[in-house]
Amino acid sequence: MPIRSWLFVPGDSEKKLAKAPAVGADVLIVDLEDAVAPEAKATARGLAREWLLADGREVLAGPRRQHWVRINPLDTPLWREDLAAVMNARPDGIVVPKASGPGQLRLLVAELYELEQDNGVAAGSTRVLPLVSETAHAALTLSAYGDPANAITRLLGLTWGAEDLSAAIGASRKRDAEGRWTDLFRMVRAQVLLTAHAAGVAAIDTLHADFRDVDGLKRVARESYEDGFAGMLAIHPAQVEIINAAFSPSAEELAEAQAIVAAFEANPGVGALQLDGRMIDQPHFEQAKKLLARAG
């Protein structure tokens, strides 16, 4: 199941929720956190539950897309109210903002098991995607997710956010004049990528905040794919098609990967081979298999 594009949809907007399924995002995230004002939280929970139930029924007869919910931070009392409102609508997963580490996530995991049982949901079926860099402390300790001793069974992947981190440290810029991440954010992004792969989960890149910057998004999304990320967050429906295209292997890439896999399968036990005038070895074989698996 593809996880290229992850589109946030404000949980208190009936209009945006109604339009979201037609956008083409692989994952729709009903946002109960930053996109919803405090006085609208209760309304958003009810709308989110109704939308999850209605769109879930429609999906059964059409293309499969995932439905996730971004709850409020685990250091507030709001997240339990969020979960209580939406779990009977069977979301595919929970996005956790401002996650401080694996220890905090275990609290959420324990709660999910109880709520699944109470709502007739298959045990362990609700996945988790934490935003792991939104405070300075979280950014410094995010490598803990890669330690097998801290394994979180529900963890689908790791993602990160630049906006909250920049606010937390008082940074007045995140990108340089050429649109590249400055050193701090580039370091955090690289750690998220490495840690996710160390943990054996998906690395999901952060959003491109300027949704009008089409050329910039095309560049950063393709670079993200080439760097080893599995998908990317989206803040606006117009970004979805660009992200899906960037994270989809080209016909040439697929043909080359298939040729590499076929060559090694035809020569079991061989460490290196010649293919079209160049040498390929086991790392090429592993990379080709991963690309084909990603293509589905």
C-alpha positions as CSV (number, residue, x, y, z in Angstrom):
1,M,0.0,0.0,0.0
2,P,1.6,3.3,-1.1
3,I,2.5,6.0,1.6
4,R,3.9,8.6,-0.7
5,S,1.7,11.6,0.1
6,W,0.4,12.4,3.6
7,L,-2.2,15.3,3.4
8,F,-3.3,17.2,6.5
9,V,-7.0,18.1,6.5
10,P,-8.4,20.4,9.3
11,G,-10.7,18.4,11.4
12,D,-13.1,21.3,11.9
13,S,-13.7,22.1,8.3
14,E,-16.6,20.1,6.7
15,K,-15.8,21.6,3.3
16,K,-12.2,20.5,3.3
17,L,-13.0,17.1,4.7
18,A,-15.6,16.6,2.0
19,K,-13.1,17.5,-0.8
20,A,-10.2,15.5,0.6
21,P,-11.0,12.0,-0.7
22,A,-10.9,13.3,-4.3
23,V,-7.4,14.8,-4.0
24,G,-5.5,11.5,-4.5
25,A,-3.4,11.5,-1.4
26,D,-2.3,8.0,-0.2
27,V,-2.8,9.0,3.4
28,L,-5.4,11.6,4.7
29,I,-4.6,12.9,8.1
30,V,-7.6,14.5,10.0
31,D,-5.9,17.2,12.0
32,L,-7.2,17.8,15.6
33,E,-4.1,19.7,16.7
34,D,-2.5,22.8,15.1
35,A,-5.2,23.3,12.4
36,V,-8.0,23.5,15.0
37,A,-8.5,26.4,17.5
38,P,-9.0,25.4,21.2
39,E,-12.6,26.4,21.1
40,A,-13.3,24.2,18.1
41,K,-11.7,21.0,19.4
42,A,-14.9,19.3,20.5
43,T,-16.6,20.1,17.2
44,A,-13.6,18.8,15.2
45,R,-13.7,15.5,17.1
46,G,-17.3,14.9,16.1
47,L,-16.7,15.9,12.5
48,A,-13.6,13.7,12.4
49,R,-15.5,10.6,13.7
50,E,-18.4,11.1,11.2
51,W,-16.0,11.7,8.3
52,L,-13.9,8.6,9.1
53,L,-17.0,6.4,9.3
54,A,-18.5,7.8,6.0
55,D,-15.3,7.8,4.0
56,G,-14.3,4.4,5.3
57,R,-17.4,2.9,3.8
58,E,-16.8,4.6,0.4
59,V,-13.2,3.3,0.3
60,L,-14.5,-0.3,0.5
61,A,-15.8,0.2,-3.0
62,G,-13.0,2.3,-4.4
63,P,-9.2,2.8,-4.3
64,R,-7.7,2.2,-0.9
65,R,-6.4,5.2,1.0
66,Q,-5.4,5.3,4.6
67,H,-7.2,7.5,7.2
68,W,-5.1,8.8,10.0
69,V,-5.7,11.3,12.8
70,R,-3.3,13.8,14.3
71,I,-4.1,14.0,18.0
72,N,-3.0,16.7,20.4
73,P,0.3,16.3,22.2
74,L,0.7,13.6,24.8
75,D,1.7,16.2,27.4
76,T,-1.8,17.7,27.3
77,P,-5.1,16.2,28.5
78,L,-6.6,16.6,25.1
79,W,-5.2,13.5,23.4
80,R,-7.3,11.1,25.4
81,E,-10.4,13.0,24.4
82,D,-9.3,12.8,20.8
83,L,-8.8,9.1,20.9
84,A,-12.0,8.4,22.7
85,A,-13.9,10.3,20.0
86,V,-12.4,8.6,16.9
87,M,-11.4,5.1,17.8
88,N,-14.8,3.6,17.1
89,A,-14.3,4.9,13.5
90,R,-11.3,2.7,13.1
91,P,-8.5,5.1,11.9
92,D,-5.6,3.4,10.3
93,G,-3.2,5.3,12.5
94,I,-2.4,8.1,14.8
95,V,0.0,10.9,14.1
96,V,1.7,12.0,17.4
97,P,2.8,15.7,17.5
98,K,5.7,16.9,19.6
99,A,6.7,13.3,20.6
100,S,9.5,13.4,23.2
101,G,10.7,9.8,22.8
102,P,9.9,6.1,22.8
103,G,9.0,6.1,26.5
104,Q,6.2,8.6,26.0
105,L,4.9,6.6,23.0
106,R,4.5,3.5,25.2
107,L,1.8,5.4,27.1
108,L,-0.1,5.9,23.9
109,V,0.4,2.3,22.8
110,A,-1.1,1.0,26.1
111,E,-4.1,3.3,25.7
112,L,-4.6,2.1,22.1
113,Y,-4.8,-1.5,23.1
114,E,-7.5,-0.7,25.6
115,L,-9.5,1.4,23.2
116,E,-9.2,-1.2,20.4
117,Q,-10.6,-3.8,22.7
118,D,-13.4,-1.5,23.9
119,N,-14.4,-0.6,20.3
120,G,-14.1,-4.0,18.6
121,V,-11.0,-3.0,16.7
122,A,-8.3,-5.7,15.9
123,A,-5.6,-5.5,18.5
124,G,-2.5,-3.8,17.2
125,S,-4.0,-2.6,14.0
126,T,-3.8,1.1,14.8
127,R,-0.4,2.3,13.7
128,V,1.7,5.2,15.0
129,L,3.7,8.0,13.3
130,P,5.4,10.4,15.7
131,L,6.8,13.8,14.8
132,V,10.1,13.4,16.5
133,S,11.9,16.7,16.2
134,E,9.6,19.5,17.3
135,T,11.5,20.4,20.5
136,A,15.2,20.8,21.0
137,H,15.3,17.9,23.5
138,A,13.4,15.6,21.1
139,A,15.7,16.5,18.2
140,L,18.8,15.7,20.4
141,T,17.4,12.3,21.5
142,L,15.6,11.0,18.4
143,S,18.2,8.4,17.7
144,A,16.7,6.5,20.7
145,Y,14.0,5.2,18.3
146,G,16.7,3.2,16.5
147,D,17.7,1.3,19.6
148,P,16.1,-2.2,19.6
149,A,15.6,-1.9,23.3
150,N,13.1,0.9,22.6
151,A,11.2,-0.8,19.8
152,I,7.6,0.3,19.4
153,T,5.5,-2.4,17.9
154,R,3.0,-0.1,16.2
155,L,5.5,2.2,14.7
156,L,5.0,2.7,11.0
157,G,7.6,5.3,10.5
158,L,9.2,8.5,11.8
159,T,8.6,12.1,10.5
160,W,9.8,15.5,11.5
161,G,8.7,19.1,11.6
162,A,10.7,22.2,11.0
163,E,8.0,24.8,12.0
164,D,7.7,23.9,15.7
165,L,11.4,23.3,16.0
166,S,12.3,26.7,14.6
167,A,9.8,28.3,17.0
168,A,11.3,26.3,19.9
169,I,14.8,27.6,19.3
170,G,13.9,31.1,18.1
171,A,15.3,30.6,14.6
172,S,14.3,33.3,12.1
173,R,15.1,31.1,9.1
174,K,15.0,27.5,8.2
175,R,16.3,27.6,4.6
176,D,19.1,29.6,3.0
177,A,18.9,31.9,0.0
178,E,18.9,29.0,-2.4
179,G,16.0,27.2,-0.6
180,R,18.2,24.6,1.1
181,W,17.8,23.6,4.7
182,T,20.2,25.4,7.0
183,D,22.7,23.2,8.9
184,L,20.5,22.5,12.0
185,F,17.5,21.4,10.0
186,R,19.6,19.4,7.6
187,M,21.2,17.6,10.5
188,V,17.8,16.8,12.0
189,R,16.4,15.6,8.7
190,A,19.4,13.3,8.2
191,Q,19.0,11.8,11.7
192,V,15.3,11.1,11.1
193,L,16.2,9.3,7.8
194,L,19.0,7.2,9.4
195,T,17.1,6.4,12.6
196,A,14.0,5.3,10.7
197,H,16.0,2.9,8.5
198,A,17.9,1.7,11.6
199,A,14.5,0.9,13.2
200,G,13.2,-0.7,10.1
201,V,10.4,1.7,9.6
202,A,9.4,4.3,7.0
203,A,11.1,7.7,6.9
204,I,8.5,10.4,6.0
205,D,9.9,13.8,5.1
206,T,8.5,17.0,6.4
207,L,6.2,19.3,4.5
208,H,7.1,22.1,2.0
209,A,5.5,25.1,3.7
210,D,5.1,27.3,0.7
211,F,2.4,25.5,-1.3
212,R,2.6,28.1,-4.1
213,D,6.2,27.2,-4.8
214,V,5.6,24.4,-7.3
215,D,9.1,24.3,-8.7
216,G,10.6,24.2,-5.2
217,L,8.3,21.3,-4.2
218,K,9.2,19.3,-7.3
219,R,12.9,19.7,-6.4
220,V,12.7,18.9,-2.7
221,A,10.2,16.0,-3.2
222,R,12.4,14.3,-5.8
223,E,15.5,14.8,-3.7
224,S,13.6,13.4,-0.7
225,Y,12.8,10.3,-2.7
226,E,16.3,9.9,-4.0
227,D,17.7,10.4,-0.4
228,G,15.7,7.4,0.8
229,F,12.5,8.8,2.2
230,A,9.3,6.8,1.6
231,G,6.9,9.7,1.5
232,M,6.3,13.3,2.4
233,L,3.9,15.4,4.4
234,A,1.6,17.8,2.5
235,I,-0.1,20.9,3.7
236,H,-2.3,21.7,0.7
237,P,-4.2,19.5,-1.9
238,A,-2.2,21.1,-4.8
239,Q,1.0,19.4,-3.4
240,V,-0.3,15.9,-3.6
241,E,0.0,15.2,-7.3
242,I,3.6,16.5,-7.3
243,I,4.6,14.4,-4.3
244,N,3.0,11.3,-5.7
245,A,4.9,11.8,-9.0
246,A,8.2,12.4,-7.2
247,F,7.9,9.3,-5.1
248,S,6.9,7.0,-8.0
249,P,9.8,5.2,-9.7
250,S,10.2,5.9,-13.4
251,A,9.7,3.3,-16.0
252,E,13.5,3.3,-16.6
253,E,14.2,2.8,-12.9
254,L,11.8,-0.1,-12.7
255,A,13.2,-1.7,-15.8
256,E,16.8,-1.5,-14.4
257,A,15.7,-2.8,-11.0
258,Q,13.9,-5.8,-12.6
259,A,17.0,-6.5,-14.7
260,I,19.3,-6.5,-11.7
261,V,17.0,-8.8,-9.7
262,A,16.6,-11.1,-12.6
263,A,20.4,-11.3,-13.1
264,F,21.1,-12.2,-9.5
265,E,18.2,-14.7,-9.3
266,A,19.6,-16.4,-12.4
267,N,23.0,-16.7,-10.8
268,P,22.4,-17.6,-7.1
269,G,25.4,-17.4,-4.8
270,V,27.3,-15.0,-7.0
271,G,28.5,-11.8,-5.3
272,A,29.1,-9.6,-8.3
273,L,27.9,-9.6,-11.9
274,Q,28.3,-7.6,-15.1
275,L,25.1,-6.0,-16.5
276,D,25.0,-3.8,-19.6
277,G,28.7,-3.1,-19.3
278,R,28.9,-2.3,-15.6
279,M,29.6,-4.2,-12.5
280,I,26.8,-4.8,-10.0
281,D,27.0,-6.4,-6.6
282,Q,24.9,-7.2,-3.6
283,P,24.2,-3.6,-2.5
284,H,22.7,-3.0,-6.0
285,F,20.6,-6.2,-5.6
286,E,19.2,-5.1,-2.3
287,Q,18.5,-1.6,-3.6
288,A,16.7,-3.0,-6.6
289,K,14.5,-5.2,-4.5
290,K,13.6,-2.3,-2.2
291,L,12.7,-0.2,-5.2
292,L,10.4,-2.9,-6.6
293,A,8.8,-3.4,-3.2
294,R,8.2,0.3,-2.9
295,A,6.6,0.3,-6.4
296,G,4.2,-2.3,-5.1
